[in-house]
Amino acid sequence: MSALRKTKAVAAAGLMLAVAAPAFADDSGFAYMHDLRKEGGRTCFTDHYHYGSGSGANKALAQKAAIGSWSSFTDFEYGSDWARFSRAASKSMKCSSGTSSVDCQLEARPCK
């Protein structure tokens, strides 16, 4: 087989795989180095927590910033499948008021 025919065959095979392959979820694969378990239809880390913190002019804004912090880091490390705070388990958030802002810290176990 000539080099040109080989190149065309490889390109055609690659195209067929790309078309036939399912779309992959956004999961970095790093989550699987932790222990996981099923919880209420979700797959969750058993004992590995992620943390977030945020500040805002009021409690709602500070909570939103803390959740964004948690989600952003979780997305970076494990992919967006794990970064939805609404699916997280063992959520805990503590907020305190300062003189000009509210600060919140949270922890939660990522789930997907």
Buried (B, 14 or more C-beta within 10 A) or exposed (E): EEEEEEEEEEEEEEEEEEEEEEEEEEBBEEBEEBEBEEBEEBBBBEEEBBBBBBBBEEBEBBBBBBBEBBBEBBBEBBBBBBBBBEBBBEBEBEBEEEEEBBBBBBBBBBBB
